[in-house]
Amino acid sequence: MTSTRITPADVIAAFRRETGHPVQRRPQISSISGRIVPLVPSAPLKEMFGRFQLGVFESVNATENARPPIKPTPEGIYWEEQYPLDEREAPYWSARKFYGNVQLIWWADERAIDGRWKRLDRILSDLARQGA
């Protein structure tokens, strides 16, 4: 992993290069972790990867407050069971992983990765290794 700061433009370009479709930038938000630029999938990316969201933090250090207070798997994935507001709906899982100053959150019906996750992980791991 690199300490080089990855920009939202770097992530958008990586997705366009790897999939033919860019992620979409949303307005910057402020949080306890500092300023974050959310990036969300376009419709074609939702078809390819399922539900996911990316957050680009100002720095790697800024991600520390965003890390859940649980131990990640050996692959660096933080799994959290999520409960919908509507109690009639089934719980689901979120998988969170950090790639330098970029956070990936991916939602799944069960606590298991699949080919969609692996492809997302490869795109973001390659980007972090290249230092954007």
Chimera marker file (.cmm) of the C-alpha trace (Angstrom):
<marker_set name="trace">
<marker id="1" x="0.000" y="0.000" z="0.000" r="1" g="1" b="0" radius="0.5"/>
<marker id="2" x="1.217" y="3.486" z="-0.690" r="1" g="1" b="0" radius="0.5"/>
<marker id="3" x="1.172" y="6.643" z="1.383" r="1" g="1" b="0" radius="0.5"/>
<marker id="4" x="0.707" y="8.699" z="-1.783" r="1" g="1" b="0" radius="0.5"/>
<marker id="5" x="-2.605" y="10.523" z="-1.745" r="1" g="1" b="0" radius="0.5"/>
<marker id="6" x="-5.089" y="9.164" z="-4.273" r="1" g="1" b="0" radius="0.5"/>
<marker id="7" x="-7.466" y="11.798" z="-5.653" r="1" g="1" b="0" radius="0.5"/>
<marker id="8" x="-11.131" y="11.371" z="-6.636" r="1" g="1" b="0" radius="0.5"/>
<marker id="9" x="-10.032" y="11.950" z="-10.254" r="1" g="1" b="0" radius="0.5"/>
<marker id="10" x="-7.561" y="9.037" z="-9.943" r="1" g="1" b="0" radius="0.5"/>
<marker id="11" x="-10.356" y="6.690" z="-8.788" r="1" g="1" b="0" radius="0.5"/>
<marker id="12" x="-12.747" y="7.869" z="-11.496" r="1" g="1" b="0" radius="0.5"/>
<marker id="13" x="-10.067" y="7.318" z="-14.154" r="1" g="1" b="0" radius="0.5"/>
<marker id="14" x="-9.187" y="3.855" z="-12.814" r="1" g="1" b="0" radius="0.5"/>
<marker id="15" x="-12.812" y="2.701" z="-13.004" r="1" g="1" b="0" radius="0.5"/>
<marker id="16" x="-13.230" y="4.151" z="-16.481" r="1" g="1" b="0" radius="0.5"/>
<marker id="17" x="-10.014" y="2.436" z="-17.634" r="1" g="1" b="0" radius="0.5"/>
<marker id="18" x="-10.821" y="-0.944" z="-16.035" r="1" g="1" b="0" radius="0.5"/>
<marker id="19" x="-14.575" y="-1.146" z="-16.708" r="1" g="1" b="0" radius="0.5"/>
<marker id="20" x="-15.410" y="1.457" z="-19.340" r="1" g="1" b="0" radius="0.5"/>
<marker id="21" x="-17.608" y="3.253" z="-16.779" r="1" g="1" b="0" radius="0.5"/>
<marker id="22" x="-16.694" y="5.960" z="-14.257" r="1" g="1" b="0" radius="0.5"/>
<marker id="23" x="-17.865" y="6.202" z="-10.680" r="1" g="1" b="0" radius="0.5"/>
<marker id="24" x="-19.816" y="9.388" z="-10.013" r="1" g="1" b="0" radius="0.5"/>
<marker id="25" x="-18.551" y="12.105" z="-7.720" r="1" g="1" b="0" radius="0.5"/>
<marker id="26" x="-20.881" y="13.483" z="-5.047" r="1" g="1" b="0" radius="0.5"/>
<marker id="27" x="-20.454" y="16.708" z="-3.070" r="1" g="1" b="0" radius="0.5"/>
<marker id="28" x="-17.713" y="16.649" z="-0.468" r="1" g="1" b="0" radius="0.5"/>
<marker id="29" x="-18.861" y="15.983" z="3.094" r="1" g="1" b="0" radius="0.5"/>
<marker id="30" x="-17.257" y="16.723" z="6.445" r="1" g="1" b="0" radius="0.5"/>
<marker id="31" x="-17.020" y="14.161" z="9.210" r="1" g="1" b="0" radius="0.5"/>
<marker id="32" x="-14.985" y="13.359" z="12.290" r="1" g="1" b="0" radius="0.5"/>
<marker id="33" x="-12.437" y="11.940" z="9.841" r="1" g="1" b="0" radius="0.5"/>
<marker id="34" x="-12.163" y="15.228" z="7.946" r="1" g="1" b="0" radius="0.5"/>
<marker id="35" x="-13.349" y="15.963" z="4.436" r="1" g="1" b="0" radius="0.5"/>
<marker id="36" x="-14.450" y="13.006" z="2.327" r="1" g="1" b="0" radius="0.5"/>
<marker id="37" x="-15.429" y="12.898" z="-1.341" r="1" g="1" b="0" radius="0.5"/>
<marker id="38" x="-18.058" y="10.177" z="-1.877" r="1" g="1" b="0" radius="0.5"/>
<marker id="39" x="-17.974" y="8.294" z="-5.168" r="1" g="1" b="0" radius="0.5"/>
<marker id="40" x="-20.964" y="6.153" z="-6.141" r="1" g="1" b="0" radius="0.5"/>
<marker id="41" x="-21.443" y="3.606" z="-8.908" r="1" g="1" b="0" radius="0.5"/>
<marker id="42" x="-23.231" y="4.423" z="-12.131" r="1" g="1" b="0" radius="0.5"/>
<marker id="43" x="-26.005" y="2.030" z="-13.194" r="1" g="1" b="0" radius="0.5"/>
<marker id="44" x="-23.639" y="-0.168" z="-15.275" r="1" g="1" b="0" radius="0.5"/>
<marker id="45" x="-21.235" y="-0.445" z="-12.320" r="1" g="1" b="0" radius="0.5"/>
<marker id="46" x="-24.095" y="-1.455" z="-9.987" r="1" g="1" b="0" radius="0.5"/>
<marker id="47" x="-24.864" y="-4.249" z="-12.450" r="1" g="1" b="0" radius="0.5"/>
<marker id="48" x="-21.216" y="-5.382" z="-12.438" r="1" g="1" b="0" radius="0.5"/>
<marker id="49" x="-20.436" y="-5.077" z="-8.735" r="1" g="1" b="0" radius="0.5"/>
<marker id="50" x="-23.666" y="-4.809" z="-6.739" r="1" g="1" b="0" radius="0.5"/>
<marker id="51" x="-24.127" y="-2.129" z="-4.086" r="1" g="1" b="0" radius="0.5"/>
<marker id="52" x="-20.979" y="-0.275" z="-3.132" r="1" g="1" b="0" radius="0.5"/>
<marker id="53" x="-19.668" y="3.166" z="-2.310" r="1" g="1" b="0" radius="0.5"/>
<marker id="54" x="-16.217" y="4.703" z="-2.200" r="1" g="1" b="0" radius="0.5"/>
<marker id="55" x="-14.930" y="7.509" z="-0.015" r="1" g="1" b="0" radius="0.5"/>
<marker id="56" x="-11.763" y="9.446" z="-0.791" r="1" g="1" b="0" radius="0.5"/>
<marker id="57" x="-10.249" y="10.934" z="2.377" r="1" g="1" b="0" radius="0.5"/>
<marker id="58" x="-7.798" y="13.816" z="2.541" r="1" g="1" b="0" radius="0.5"/>
<marker id="59" x="-5.019" y="11.504" z="3.737" r="1" g="1" b="0" radius="0.5"/>
<marker id="60" x="-4.302" y="7.968" z="4.920" r="1" g="1" b="0" radius="0.5"/>
<marker id="61" x="-4.219" y="9.282" z="8.508" r="1" g="1" b="0" radius="0.5"/>
<marker id="62" x="-7.743" y="10.660" z="8.095" r="1" g="1" b="0" radius="0.5"/>
<marker id="63" x="-9.070" y="7.107" z="7.598" r="1" g="1" b="0" radius="0.5"/>
<marker id="64" x="-8.202" y="6.101" z="11.173" r="1" g="1" b="0" radius="0.5"/>
<marker id="65" x="-11.481" y="7.443" z="12.621" r="1" g="1" b="0" radius="0.5"/>
<marker id="66" x="-13.446" y="5.672" z="9.867" r="1" g="1" b="0" radius="0.5"/>
<marker id="67" x="-12.103" y="2.235" z="10.757" r="1" g="1" b="0" radius="0.5"/>
<marker id="68" x="-14.612" y="0.130" z="12.711" r="1" g="1" b="0" radius="0.5"/>
<marker id="69" x="-13.600" y="-0.900" z="16.252" r="1" g="1" b="0" radius="0.5"/>
<marker id="70" x="-13.378" y="-4.538" z="15.164" r="1" g="1" b="0" radius="0.5"/>
<marker id="71" x="-10.517" y="-6.666" z="13.916" r="1" g="1" b="0" radius="0.5"/>
<marker id="72" x="-10.291" y="-6.991" z="10.123" r="1" g="1" b="0" radius="0.5"/>
<marker id="73" x="-9.848" y="-10.327" z="8.377" r="1" g="1" b="0" radius="0.5"/>
<marker id="74" x="-6.352" y="-11.267" z="7.170" r="1" g="1" b="0" radius="0.5"/>
<marker id="75" x="-7.370" y="-9.709" z="3.817" r="1" g="1" b="0" radius="0.5"/>
<marker id="76" x="-8.046" y="-6.370" z="5.561" r="1" g="1" b="0" radius="0.5"/>
<marker id="77" x="-11.863" y="-6.587" z="5.368" r="1" g="1" b="0" radius="0.5"/>
<marker id="78" x="-13.974" y="-5.222" z="8.213" r="1" g="1" b="0" radius="0.5"/>
<marker id="79" x="-17.274" y="-7.143" z="8.229" r="1" g="1" b="0" radius="0.5"/>
<marker id="80" x="-20.302" y="-5.657" z="9.981" r="1" g="1" b="0" radius="0.5"/>
<marker id="81" x="-23.822" y="-7.023" z="10.154" r="1" g="1" b="0" radius="0.5"/>
<marker id="82" x="-26.378" y="-4.347" z="9.283" r="1" g="1" b="0" radius="0.5"/>
<marker id="83" x="-29.996" y="-4.203" z="10.401" r="1" g="1" b="0" radius="0.5"/>
<marker id="84" x="-32.578" y="-2.440" z="8.212" r="1" g="1" b="0" radius="0.5"/>
<marker id="85" x="-34.938" y="0.082" z="9.783" r="1" g="1" b="0" radius="0.5"/>
<marker id="86" x="-37.845" y="-2.045" z="8.592" r="1" g="1" b="0" radius="0.5"/>
<marker id="87" x="-37.761" y="-5.101" z="10.874" r="1" g="1" b="0" radius="0.5"/>
<marker id="88" x="-39.522" y="-7.145" z="8.195" r="1" g="1" b="0" radius="0.5"/>
<marker id="89" x="-36.400" y="-6.942" z="6.031" r="1" g="1" b="0" radius="0.5"/>
<marker id="90" x="-33.501" y="-9.349" z="6.504" r="1" g="1" b="0" radius="0.5"/>
<marker id="91" x="-30.194" y="-8.188" z="7.956" r="1" g="1" b="0" radius="0.5"/>
<marker id="92" x="-27.306" y="-7.851" z="5.508" r="1" g="1" b="0" radius="0.5"/>
<marker id="93" x="-23.533" y="-7.426" z="5.675" r="1" g="1" b="0" radius="0.5"/>
<marker id="94" x="-21.171" y="-4.605" z="4.836" r="1" g="1" b="0" radius="0.5"/>
<marker id="95" x="-17.559" y="-5.254" z="3.904" r="1" g="1" b="0" radius="0.5"/>
<marker id="96" x="-15.212" y="-2.299" z="4.352" r="1" g="1" b="0" radius="0.5"/>
<marker id="97" x="-11.609" y="-2.090" z="3.224" r="1" g="1" b="0" radius="0.5"/>
<marker id="98" x="-9.092" y="0.724" z="2.941" r="1" g="1" b="0" radius="0.5"/>
<marker id="99" x="-6.674" y="1.336" z="0.076" r="1" g="1" b="0" radius="0.5"/>
<marker id="100" x="-4.458" y="4.139" z="1.281" r="1" g="1" b="0" radius="0.5"/>
<marker id="101" x="-6.827" y="7.097" z="1.667" r="1" g="1" b="0" radius="0.5"/>
<marker id="102" x="-9.683" y="5.378" z="-0.233" r="1" g="1" b="0" radius="0.5"/>
<marker id="103" x="-12.431" y="3.452" z="1.549" r="1" g="1" b="0" radius="0.5"/>
<marker id="104" x="-14.593" y="0.811" z="-0.135" r="1" g="1" b="0" radius="0.5"/>
<marker id="105" x="-17.905" y="-0.234" z="1.419" r="1" g="1" b="0" radius="0.5"/>
<marker id="106" x="-19.705" y="-3.111" z="-0.317" r="1" g="1" b="0" radius="0.5"/>
<marker id="107" x="-23.025" y="-4.596" z="0.784" r="1" g="1" b="0" radius="0.5"/>
<marker id="108" x="-23.933" y="-8.284" z="0.516" r="1" g="1" b="0" radius="0.5"/>
<marker id="109" x="-26.679" y="-10.629" z="1.688" r="1" g="1" b="0" radius="0.5"/>
<marker id="110" x="-24.182" y="-12.881" z="3.449" r="1" g="1" b="0" radius="0.5"/>
<marker id="111" x="-20.759" y="-12.547" z="5.039" r="1" g="1" b="0" radius="0.5"/>
<marker id="112" x="-18.795" y="-13.722" z="2.020" r="1" g="1" b="0" radius="0.5"/>
<marker id="113" x="-16.891" y="-12.140" z="-0.829" r="1" g="1" b="0" radius="0.5"/>
<marker id="114" x="-17.497" y="-13.148" z="-4.434" r="1" g="1" b="0" radius="0.5"/>
<marker id="115" x="-16.180" y="-12.315" z="-7.885" r="1" g="1" b="0" radius="0.5"/>
<marker id="116" x="-17.698" y="-8.827" z="-7.739" r="1" g="1" b="0" radius="0.5"/>
<marker id="117" x="-15.756" y="-7.991" z="-4.570" r="1" g="1" b="0" radius="0.5"/>
<marker id="118" x="-12.574" y="-9.530" z="-5.951" r="1" g="1" b="0" radius="0.5"/>
<marker id="119" x="-12.746" y="-7.353" z="-9.061" r="1" g="1" b="0" radius="0.5"/>
<marker id="120" x="-13.358" y="-4.195" z="-7.000" r="1" g="1" b="0" radius="0.5"/>
<marker id="121" x="-10.486" y="-5.183" z="-4.726" r="1" g="1" b="0" radius="0.5"/>
<marker id="122" x="-8.149" y="-5.697" z="-7.691" r="1" g="1" b="0" radius="0.5"/>
<marker id="123" x="-8.993" y="-2.308" z="-9.228" r="1" g="1" b="0" radius="0.5"/>
<marker id="124" x="-8.424" y="-0.470" z="-5.951" r="1" g="1" b="0" radius="0.5"/>
<marker id="125" x="-5.362" y="-2.505" z="-4.905" r="1" g="1" b="0" radius="0.5"/>
<marker id="126" x="-3.735" y="-1.786" z="-8.278" r="1" g="1" b="0" radius="0.5"/>
<marker id="127" x="-4.521" y="1.907" z="-7.908" r="1" g="1" b="0" radius="0.5"/>
<marker id="128" x="-3.038" y="2.040" z="-4.400" r="1" g="1" b="0" radius="0.5"/>
<marker id="129" x="0.097" y="0.130" z="-5.497" r="1" g="1" b="0" radius="0.5"/>
<marker id="130" x="0.636" y="2.498" z="-8.416" r="1" g="1" b="0" radius="0.5"/>
<marker id="131" x="0.391" y="5.456" z="-6.066" r="1" g="1" b="0" radius="0.5"/>
<marker id="132" x="-2.327" y="6.824" z="-8.350" r="1" g="1" b="0" radius="0.5"/>
<link id1="1" id2="2" r="1" g="1" b="0" radius="0.2"/>
<link id1="2" id2="3" r="1" g="1" b="0" radius="0.2"/>
<link id1="3" id2="4" r="1" g="1" b="0" radius="0.2"/>
<link id1="4" id2="5" r="1" g="1" b="0" radius="0.2"/>
<link id1="5" id2="6" r="1" g="1" b="0" radius="0.2"/>
<link id1="6" id2="7" r="1" g="1" b="0" radius="0.2"/>
<link id1="7" id2="8" r="1" g="1" b="0" radius="0.2"/>
<link id1="8" id2="9" r="1" g="1" b="0" radius="0.2"/>
<link id1="9" id2="10" r="1" g="1" b="0" radius="0.2"/>
<link id1="10" id2="11" r="1" g="1" b="0" radius="0.2"/>
<link id1="11" id2="12" r="1" g="1" b="0" radius="0.2"/>
<link id1="12" id2="13" r="1" g="1" b="0" radius="0.2"/>
<link id1="13" id2="14" r="1" g="1" b="0" radius="0.2"/>
<link id1="14" id2="15" r="1" g="1" b="0" radius="0.2"/>
<link id1="15" id2="16" r="1" g="1" b="0" radius="0.2"/>
<link id1="16" id2="17" r="1" g="1" b="0" radius="0.2"/>
<link id1="17" id2="18" r="1" g="1" b="0" radius="0.2"/>
<link id1="18" id2="19" r="1" g="1" b="0" radius="0.2"/>
<link id1="19" id2="20" r="1" g="1" b="0" radius="0.2"/>
<link id1="20" id2="21" r="1" g="1" b="0" radius="0.2"/>
<link id1="21" id2="22" r="1" g="1" b="0" radius="0.2"/>
<link id1="22" id2="23" r="1" g="1" b="0" radius="0.2"/>
<link id1="23" id2="24" r="1" g="1" b="0" radius="0.2"/>
<link id1="24" id2="25" r="1" g="1" b="0" radius="0.2"/>
<link id1="25" id2="26" r="1" g="1" b="0" radius="0.2"/>
<link id1="26" id2="27" r="1" g="1" b="0" radius="0.2"/>
<link id1="27" id2="28" r="1" g="1" b="0" radius="0.2"/>
<link id1="28" id2="29" r="1" g="1" b="0" radius="0.2"/>
<link id1="29" id2="30" r="1" g="1" b="0" radius="0.2"/>
<link id1="30" id2="31" r="1" g="1" b="0" radius="0.2"/>
<link id1="31" id2="32" r="1" g="1" b="0" radius="0.2"/>
<link id1="32" id2="33" r="1" g="1" b="0" radius="0.2"/>
<link id1="33" id2="34" r="1" g="1" b="0" radius="0.2"/>
<link id1="34" id2="35" r="1" g="1" b="0" radius="0.2"/>
<link id1="35" id2="36" r="1" g="1" b="0" radius="0.2"/>
<link id1="36" id2="37" r="1" g="1" b="0" radius="0.2"/>
<link id1="37" id2="38" r="1" g="1" b="0" radius="0.2"/>
<link id1="38" id2="39" r="1" g="1" b="0" radius="0.2"/>
<link id1="39" id2="40" r="1" g="1" b="0" radius="0.2"/>
<link id1="40" id2="41" r="1" g="1" b="0" radius="0.2"/>
<link id1="41" id2="42" r="1" g="1" b="0" radius="0.2"/>
<link id1="42" id2="43" r="1" g="1" b="0" radius="0.2"/>
<link id1="43" id2="44" r="1" g="1" b="0" radius="0.2"/>
<link id1="44" id2="45" r="1" g="1" b="0" radius="0.2"/>
<link id1="45" id2="46" r="1" g="1" b="0" radius="0.2"/>
<link id1="46" id2="47" r="1" g="1" b="0" radius="0.2"/>
<link id1="47" id2="48" r="1" g="1" b="0" radius="0.2"/>
<link id1="48" id2="49" r="1" g="1" b="0" radius="0.2"/>
<link id1="49" id2="50" r="1" g="1" b="0" radius="0.2"/>
<link id1="50" id2="51" r="1" g="1" b="0" radius="0.2"/>
<link id1="51" id2="52" r="1" g="1" b="0" radius="0.2"/>
<link id1="52" id2="53" r="1" g="1" b="0" radius="0.2"/>
<link id1="53" id2="54" r="1" g="1" b="0" radius="0.2"/>
<link id1="54" id2="55" r="1" g="1" b="0" radius="0.2"/>
<link id1="55" id2="56" r="1" g="1" b="0" radius="0.2"/>
<link id1="56" id2="57" r="1" g="1" b="0" radius="0.2"/>
<link id1="57" id2="58" r="1" g="1" b="0" radius="0.2"/>
<link id1="58" id2="59" r="1" g="1" b="0" radius="0.2"/>
<link id1="59" id2="60" r="1" g="1" b="0" radius="0.2"/>
<link id1="60" id2="61" r="1" g="1" b="0" radius="0.2"/>
<link id1="61" id2="62" r="1" g="1" b="0" radius="0.2"/>
<link id1="62" id2="63" r="1" g="1" b="0" radius="0.2"/>
<link id1="63" id2="64" r="1" g="1" b="0" radius="0.2"/>
<link id1="64" id2="65" r="1" g="1" b="0" radius="0.2"/>
<link id1="65" id2="66" r="1" g="1" b="0" radius="0.2"/>
<link id1="66" id2="67" r="1" g="1" b="0" radius="0.2"/>
<link id1="67" id2="68" r="1" g="1" b="0" radius="0.2"/>
<link id1="68" id2="69" r="1" g="1" b="0" radius="0.2"/>
<link id1="69" id2="70" r="1" g="1" b="0" radius="0.2"/>
<link id1="70" id2="71" r="1" g="1" b="0" radius="0.2"/>
<link id1="71" id2="72" r="1" g="1" b="0" radius="0.2"/>
<link id1="72" id2="73" r="1" g="1" b="0" radius="0.2"/>
<link id1="73" id2="74" r="1" g="1" b="0" radius="0.2"/>
<link id1="74" id2="75" r="1" g="1" b="0" radius="0.2"/>
<link id1="75" id2="76" r="1" g="1" b="0" radius="0.2"/>
<link id1="76" id2="77" r="1" g="1" b="0" radius="0.2"/>
<link id1="77" id2="78" r="1" g="1" b="0" radius="0.2"/>
<link id1="78" id2="79" r="1" g="1" b="0" radius="0.2"/>
<link id1="79" id2="80" r="1" g="1" b="0" radius="0.2"/>
<link id1="80" id2="81" r="1" g="1" b="0" radius="0.2"/>
<link id1="81" id2="82" r="1" g="1" b="0" radius="0.2"/>
<link id1="82" id2="83" r="1" g="1" b="0" radius="0.2"/>
<link id1="83" id2="84" r="1" g="1" b="0" radius="0.2"/>
<link id1="84" id2="85" r="1" g="1" b="0" radius="0.2"/>
<link id1="85" id2="86" r="1" g="1" b="0" radius="0.2"/>
<link id1="86" id2="87" r="1" g="1" b="0" radius="0.2"/>
<link id1="87" id2="88" r="1" g="1" b="0" radius="0.2"/>
<link id1="88" id2="89" r="1" g="1" b="0" radius="0.2"/>
<link id1="89" id2="90" r="1" g="1" b="0" radius="0.2"/>
<link id1="90" id2="91" r="1" g="1" b="0" radius="0.2"/>
<link id1="91" id2="92" r="1" g="1" b="0" radius="0.2"/>
<link id1="92" id2="93" r="1" g="1" b="0" radius="0.2"/>
<link id1="93" id2="94" r="1" g="1" b="0" radius="0.2"/>
<link id1="94" id2="95" r="1" g="1" b="0" radius="0.2"/>
<link id1="95" id2="96" r="1" g="1" b="0" radius="0.2"/>
<link id1="96" id2="97" r="1" g="1" b="0" radius="0.2"/>
<link id1="97" id2="98" r="1" g="1" b="0" radius="0.2"/>
<link id1="98" id2="99" r="1" g="1" b="0" radius="0.2"/>
<link id1="99" id2="100" r="1" g="1" b="0" radius="0.2"/>
<link id1="100" id2="101" r="1" g="1" b="0" radius="0.2"/>
<link id1="101" id2="102" r="1" g="1" b="0" radius="0.2"/>
<link id1="102" id2="103" r="1" g="1" b="0" radius="0.2"/>
<link id1="103" id2="104" r="1" g="1" b="0" radius="0.2"/>
<link id1="104" id2="105" r="1" g="1" b="0" radius="0.2"/>
<link id1="105" id2="106" r="1" g="1" b="0" radius="0.2"/>
<link id1="106" id2="107" r="1" g="1" b="0" radius="0.2"/>
<link id1="107" id2="108" r="1" g="1" b="0" radius="0.2"/>
<link id1="108" id2="109" r="1" g="1" b="0" radius="0.2"/>
<link id1="109" id2="110" r="1" g="1" b="0" radius="0.2"/>
<link id1="110" id2="111" r="1" g="1" b="0" radius="0.2"/>
<link id1="111" id2="112" r="1" g="1" b="0" radius="0.2"/>
<link id1="112" id2="113" r="1" g="1" b="0" radius="0.2"/>
<link id1="113" id2="114" r="1" g="1" b="0" radius="0.2"/>
<link id1="114" id2="115" r="1" g="1" b="0" radius="0.2"/>
<link id1="115" id2="116" r="1" g="1" b="0" radius="0.2"/>
<link id1="116" id2="117" r="1" g="1" b="0" radius="0.2"/>
<link id1="117" id2="118" r="1" g="1" b="0" radius="0.2"/>
<link id1="118" id2="119" r="1" g="1" b="0" radius="0.2"/>
<link id1="119" id2="120" r="1" g="1" b="0" radius="0.2"/>
<link id1="120" id2="121" r="1" g="1" b="0" radius="0.2"/>
<link id1="121" id2="122" r="1" g="1" b="0" radius="0.2"/>
<link id1="122" id2="123" r="1" g="1" b="0" radius="0.2"/>
<link id1="123" id2="124" r="1" g="1" b="0" radius="0.2"/>
<link id1="124" id2="125" r="1" g="1" b="0" radius="0.2"/>
<link id1="125" id2="126" r="1" g="1" b="0" radius="0.2"/>
<link id1="126" id2="127" r="1" g="1" b="0" radius="0.2"/>
<link id1="127" id2="128" r="1" g="1" b="0" radius="0.2"/>
<link id1="128" id2="129" r="1" g="1" b="0" radius="0.2"/>
<link id1="129" id2="130" r="1" g="1" b="0" radius="0.2"/>
<link id1="130" id2="131" r="1" g="1" b="0" radius="0.2"/>
<link id1="131" id2="132" r="1" g="1" b="0" radius="0.2"/>
</marker_set>
